[in-house]
Amino acid sequence: MPPIILRRELTIVWGDCDPAGIVFNPRFFEFFDASTWELFEKALGVKARELNAIYGITIPLVDVGANFLKAVKFGDTIDIASRAAKFGRSSFQIEHRLSVGGELHVEGNETRVWAAKDPANPDRIKGVAIPADVIAKLG
């Protein structure tokens, strides 16, 4: 099955920007995070706040990166396309592509872990195998 691609459109507001009207780089990581949670909601049909209750897991971020190809500015309307790109046993990668007017401006990636409470120490979490149906639903 082809991967589900979550698309969202946002208009950049002044609070996203520095005094020159260019988006602060950390804001992109907030955009990535929100897109990842929406992707999971769309694919699994479960609200992010219900993932733990239904699957007994959380999906912590363990690595994140971005390539800033062109500036994104105050008033720009951005299109964010996000998809699950690669699965390991308990980790997975999400790719994000942010475009303005159809032109790629930022590429981002996240690595997250499908994690549950560690039975040996309930104050900790540990990676557990991602269920096959979850992988299938994300594509």
Residue pairs with C-beta under 8 A, 6 or more apart in sequence:
1 136
1 139
2 139
3 83
3 84
3 85
3 138
3 139
4 39
4 42
4 43
4 83
4 84
4 137
4 138
4 139
5 81
5 82
5 83
6 35
6 38
6 39
6 42
6 80
6 81
6 82
6 83
7 79
7 80
7 81
7 82
8 34
8 35
8 38
8 79
8 80
8 82
9 77
9 78
9 79
9 80
10 31
10 77
10 78
10 80
11 75
11 76
11 77
11 78
12 23
12 72
12 73
12 74
12 75
12 76
12 77
12 78
13 74
14 21
14 74
16 23
16 24
16 27
16 74
17 23
17 24
17 73
17 74
18 24
21 73
21 74
21 75
22 71
22 72
22 73
22 74
23 71
23 72
23 73
25 66
25 68
28 66
28 68
28 72
28 98
28 106
28 108
29 64
29 66
29 108
31 78
31 80
31 96
31 98
32 64
32 66
32 82
32 94
32 96
32 108
32 110
33 61
33 110
35 80
35 82
35 94
35 96
36 59
36 82
36 94
36 110
36 112
37 48
38 82
39 82
39 83
39 84
39 94
39 138
40 46
40 48
40 51
40 59
40 138
41 47
41 48
43 84
43 134
43 137
43 138
43 139
44 51
44 134
44 137
46 54
46 55
51 57
51 58
51 59
52 58
55 131
55 134
56 116
56 117
57 114
57 115
57 116
57 128
58 115
58 116
58 125
59 112
59 113
59 114
59 115
60 112
60 113
60 115
60 125
61 110
61 111
61 112
62 91
62 111
62 112
62 113
63 110
63 111
64 108
64 109
64 110
64 111
65 108
65 109
66 106
66 107
66 108
66 109
67 106
67 107
67 108
68 105
68 106
69 104
69 105
69 106
69 107
70 100
70 103
70 104
70 105
70 106
71 105
72 78
72 98
72 100
72 105
72 106
76 100
77 100
78 98
78 99
78 100
78 105
79 98
79 99
79 100
79 102
80 96
80 97
80 98
81 96
81 97
81 99
82 94
82 95
82 96
82 97
83 94
83 95
83 139
84 92
84 93
84 94
84 138
84 139
85 93
85 94
85 95
85 109
86 92
86 93
87 93
87 130
87 135
87 138
89 127
89 129
89 130
90 113
90 114
90 115
90 127
90 128
90 129
90 130
91 111
91 112
91 113
91 114
91 127
92 111
92 112
92 114
92 130
92 138
93 109
93 110
93 111
93 112
94 109
94 110
94 111
94 112
95 107
95 108
95 109
96 106
96 107
96 108
96 109
96 110
97 104
97 106
97 107
97 108
98 104
98 105
98 106
98 107
98 108
99 105
113 127
114 127
114 128
114 129
114 130
114 134
115 125
115 126
115 127
115 128
116 125
116 126
116 128
117 124
117 125
118 124
118 125
118 126
